[in-house]
Amino acid sequence: MDSQNNGYHPRIVIGGLIAINVVIMQSLIGLDKADILQEIALTAFAIAIPVLSFAFFILIYPKKRANRGTQAYNISLVVGVPSTIIGIGSAFWHASHVSGIAFIVSIFYILIMLSYVSLPLK
């Protein structure tokens, strides 16, 4: 979980996701016109920030983590990362429909490439 292999540092990734959520949420809260996309983004960020903070906490205190800690960490990522993606997508869509569509298309592209890269080589 807290592996330093291949340059992957989960603390930096999770901390970056939390920071992105806070920055975008802060800018959305200050807007006057409230529409459904703004509500979706704020709700997604309200879910993602505490859940990702919990995952970050598990990484900081590895002695407290046992099998249940690993399961809680994985569940936190399964909930927190999609909530972040939904929040960012809604914020883009709120700003511009074209940028929202571009974000959604790029996410699907990344998911397709991720599944392609994770296939075993024969």
Buried (B, 14 or more C-beta within 10 A) or exposed (E): EEEEEEEEBBEEBBBEBBEBBEEBBEEBEEEEEEEEBBEBBBBBBBBBBEBBBBBBBBBEEEEEBEEEBEEBBEEBBEBBBEBBBBBBBBBBBBBEEEBBEEBBEEBEEEEEEEEEEEEEEE
